[in-house]
């Protein structure tokens, strides 16, 4: 007889050994430092996460966090425009950055013998404001083109902006990360520097270094380049606002698209909650891969839509669970929505197989192990666990949160949050459709 293996058969003894070894400490100026040694390859990653995102902006001036990321990605106090990358690449390194609603992140990958050079280059972002008026005007135009490409002229490119306004009308998540570009074009260099001075402080940052490092020497280098940077101390943050308790909104959006698509968003709990773990596991059950419950029922069996995706997007103050349904030109998408609602109703009533839970936990475990393979991913995870949970050890223990989720918790989550009076629905149709 063939034995079917599932997560309940695992010997967790080996899994419980920490996959990521790290050390955490705080400099006198408030900079949080996390070091994680992995000497399998002679490379290092320097990751600096600033606790500033689009939610820290003022409603009348949005997009500043993203604009500043563009500016500091290639220019610092001691490097001119474009020189940052040239210097980095000359030492065999590469870099990237991103901005979210909550954070701004910069990271670089270098040969381990260039660690000190990388620390000098990275710390220069924090040490002082060196952006010129010329660079500001260039990056304004770059962001304007970015909005045209990815939002204004892209199919379904307005989903993020419209959904944010409807989901979060009374709080600082109501505008997209890219912000109001027309307003952004009018910003002065002084306004940008003021925003930088407030948030780009050691006490508002997390420095994570992973890779081929020596725990006995790296702290000295970190202190050399970051320890003398003055801190702003406590930051008076923008008032976040309040979240809606219930919402039932539907909008039809004529757009330059060939096929109709529906986007449904639910308000769900923020990242640092047990309910986030439960809801995220439920998203695996419903929509992870082509063998998922929704894909089988709505695409394979029902042929109601051509594609489907459901994701849990968790932030510091709130979360969304979003469903994307890609329809057919000759089939009403309403039938797919009805089928989806029936499936959620069955989940809420507990009418689903335990095997779906076991499969989702296996998928989470596989993803958990894969994420710890690269130095870049490890550094990013450590920084995120520190920011959202104040606990980088979660990189080694969060898997057990998922493995402990019960069927009853999944049922209660669906019943509590995936309600018709807790969602908005955007129906995109071709502009020429009558």
N, C-alpha and C positions, 0 to 999 in steps of 0.2 A: 504494500500500500504506500502511495506517495504522500508524504506529510507536507501540508501547506504551511509554510513559515509565515508568521506575522510577528508584530512587535512584542506580543506577549510571550514569545518564545526566546527573546533575546536574553543573554547573560549580560546584564548591565555593568558588570565589574570592570571590563575593559573600557566601555564607553565613558564611565565616570572619571577616568583619568583625564586631567585637563589637556585639551588639544592645543591650547595656546598658553604658553608661559609668559607672564608679563609682570612688570613692577610699576607701581603708580606712586607719585609723590607730587608735592605742590611747592613751587618756588615762593620766595618771600613776597614777590610782587603779585602773587595770586595765580600765575600760570599753572594749569594742571598739566602734568607730564605723564605719559604712559609709554613704557619701553617694553617691547616684545621681541625676544631674541629667537631667530631662526637662521642658523648658519648653514643651511643646506646649499645655498647658492650665494656668491659674493655680491649681493645687492642689498640696498636699503630703501625704505620708503619713508619720506617725511610728510606727515599729514597734519595740517593745522586747521582746526575747525573753530570758527568764530560764532558765538551765540547771537547771531543776528540774521534775520531773514525778512521776507516781505511783511510779515505781521508786525515788525518793529517800526514800520514806516508810518507816516501820517496820511490820512485819507486824501488830503489835497496834494501830496507829493509821493507818488508810488513808483516803484521800480528802482529806487536808490540802491538797495542792497545788491541787486543784479548788475546795475551799472558799475558800482564800485568793484565788484568781482572782475568785470571786464577790464577795468582800468588797472587793477593791481595784479592781474594775471601776467601782464607783460611789462610792467613798469613799476619801479620802486624808488625810494629816495636816492639810491646810489646807482641805479641802472636806468638808462634812457629807454624810450619806447622801442620795443623789439629786442633790446639788448639782453633782457632777462632770459629769453629762450635761446638766444645765440650763445651766451655764456654757459647755460645749462647743457645744451647739446654738444658743446665743445668738450665737455667732461663726460660725455656718454650718457647724459640724463635726458629725461622727458618729464613733462608736467601736464596737469589739467586742473580744472576747477568746476564747481557747480554751486548754484544758489537754490534754496528751497524756501518754503514759507517760514521755516524756523531757523535755518543755519546757512552759513556760507563756508565752503570747504575748498581748500587748496591742497594739492598733493603732488609730490615729485618722486620719481624712481631714478636711483643713481647706483653706480658701482659703489661698493662699500668703502673703498679707499677714497671716495669723494664726499664722505659724510660731512666733514667739517665745512667744505665749500658749500654744500647744500644747506646747512644750518645758517651760514652767513647770508646766503641768498634769500632764504625763507624769512629769517628774522628781520630782514630789511623792510619787509611789508609792514611789520608791527612797529618798527623803530621810529618811523616818521612818514609824513605825507609828502610824496614827491611827484604827484601827478601834475602835468602841465596843461595849460588851456588848449594847446594843440591836440594833445591826446584825448582830452575830454570831448572835443568836437568830433574827432574821428570815431570814438566809441559810441557816441550818440547816433551817428549815421549807421554804424554796424548794427546796433540794437534795432534801429528803425527797419533796416533790411531784414533782420531776423524775424521781426513781427510780421512783415509782409510775407515772408517765405513760409513760416510755420503756423501763423494764425490767420491773417487776412485772406491769403490766397491758397490756403491748404484746405482740402475737403475736411469738413467737420472741425476746422481749426478754431472755431469760436466756442466749442464745447466747454473748455476750461473756464473761460471768462463768464459765460452765461450761467453755468452751474454754480460757480462760486458766489455770484451775486444773489442767486435764489436761495442757496443753502445757508449762506452766512451774511444776511443783510445787515445785521447789527453788530458785527465783530470784524476783527482785522484779518480774517481769512477771505473777505469778500472780494478782494482784487487779486488778479493773477500775479505770479512772481515777476513777470516782465513789466508789469505796471502800465500806467497811462503814458504811452510813448510820446504823445503830443505834448503833454505836460513836461515830460522828461527832457525834451528838446530845449526847453527854456531855462533849465537849471544852470546856475552859475557855479564856477569853480569853488567859491566860498561856501556854498550850500553843501557841496559834495564833501569838502574838507571837514565841515562841521559834523556831518554824519559819520565820517571816518573817525574823527577824534573821540566821538562818544562811544563807539562800539569796538574799534580795533585796539583793544587794551589787553595786556596780559591776563588780567583778572576776568576777562570775558572770552577766553580762548582755551582750547585743549590741544596740546601738542602730542602727537603720537608718532613714535619711531619704531618701525618693525624691520626685521631682517638680520643681516650679519653684523651684529653689534656686540660690544663688550660692556657689560653692566658696570664695570669698574671705571671706565674712562668716559662714557657718554655723558653722565651727569655733569662732569666738569665742562664739557663742550657746550652743553645746553645752557649752563649758567653763564658761560663766557659770552654767548651771543644773545641770550634772552633775559638773563638775570638782572641786567642793568637798565632794562626798559621800564620807564615809569608806568605805574598803573593808575587808571582812573578811579579805582575803588568801586563802590556800589553804583550801579547804573539805574537811573530812573527811567523805566520803560514806558512805552506808549500804552495807554489803557486798551486792553484787548476787546472789551465789550461783552455782550451776552449771546449765548446760543439759543436758537429757536427750540422750543419743546415739541412742537408738532408742525407739520407742513404737508400739504397735498396740492401740488402745483403741476400743471402740464402746459407745455408750450410747443407749438409747431413752428419749426424754423426752416423756411425756404433757403436753400443753399446751392452752391455750384457743385452738386454731387450727381452721380449717375444713378445711384441706388438709395432707397430709403434706409435709414438706420435709426434705432432708438437708443437713448442713453437714460438709464434710471439710476438715481443716486439716493442712498439712504444715509441719514446721520447716525453714526455709530461712535463708540467710546474712543478716547485718545490712546496713545501708545502704552503709557505706563499703567496698564490695567490688566486684570485677569480676563476681562471680557474681550480685550483685543486679541489675546492668545486664542480664546475660544472662537471668535469670529474669523480670525485668520485661518484657523484650521478648517472651519466650515467653508471658506472660499476655496480651499484645496479640494474638498469633497465635491463642491458644486462645479468647479471650472478649471481644475489643473490638468491640462492635457486633453487629448482627444478621447480618452477613455473615461473622462469625468461624467458625472451625472447629467449636467445640463447639455453637454455636447452630444451625448448619446441620445437623449430624449428630444432635443430640439433640432439637431443637425442630422444625425444618422437615421434615427427612426422616423421622426416627424417631418424632416425636410422642410421645416418652417422658416429657417434662416440659413444663410451660408456660413456664418461664423458667429461665435459667442465668446464673451470673456467677462469674468467677474473678478474684481480685485478689491482688496482692503487697503485703503491708503490711510495710514495712521499718522497723526501729527502730535505736537506737544499738548494742544488744547482741545482737540476734537479729532474725529475720523470720518471717513466716508467709505461706504461699500458701493461700488459702481458697477453697473451691468451695461455692457455694450452688445447690441443685437444688430448684426449686419443682414439686412433683408434682401428680398428679391423684388424685381420690378413688377412681377405679375402676381405677387402673393401679399395679402394684407398682413402686416407685421403684428397686428392686434392678436392674432391667434397664438403667436409665439409668446407674447406677454401674458396671455391667459394661461398658457401651459406653464410658464415660469411661476406664476402665482400659485398654481395648483401644486407644483413641486415644493414651493416654500411652505404651503399649507400642510403638506405631508411631513415635512421636516419639523414643523412646529408641533405636530401631533405625535411625533416620534415614529412615523411610518417610514423608516429606512433601515437598511441592513447594517449590522455591526461591521461587516466586511468593508464597507465604504470608509468607516472610521480608521480601521487598521491600515487600509491602503494609503489614506491621507497621511497618517503618522509615519509610514515608511517613506513617503515622498518628502515629508519635512525633514526626516533624518538624513536622507540622501543630500538634500539641498544644504542642510546644516554642515555636513562634512565637506561638501564641495566648496562652500564659501570660505573655509579656513585654509584652502590650498594656496592662494596667491597672497603675496605681501600687501598688495594694494587693498584687497578685500579685507584682510585681517585688520589693517590700520583703520579703514573706514568703519568697520564694525565696532572696534574698541572705542572709537570716538563717539559713535552713535549711542552705544550702550551707556557711556559716561554722560552724554548729554540728556538722553531721554529717561534713563533709569538711575543715574548717579551710581552706576555699578557696572564697571567693565567686565567683572567676573561673569556677567550674563553671557558672554561669548562662549563660556564653557558649560553653562547650566541652563540656558533657555530651552534647550531641547527637552528637558524633563518637564517643563511647564506644558509643552505640547503633548508629550506622551501621557500626562496625567489627566488630560481632558476627558470628561465622561459624555456619554450619549445624552444624558439629562441636561448637561450644560449647553450642548449644541442645540437641543430642542428649545431651551429657555431663551437662548440668544435670538434664534429665529423668531420666536413668539414676541419677544420684547422689542426688537429693533427692526425686523424686516416686515414692518406693517405698512399697509396702504396709506395711512395718515402720517407716515414718517419718511416720505420720499418726494422727489421731484422727477418729472419725466420730460425729456426733450425729444421730440420727434422731428428728425431731419428728413426733408423731402426735396426732390429736384425742383429747382426754381421754375422750370417749364411745365411742371405737372399741374394739370387742371383739376 
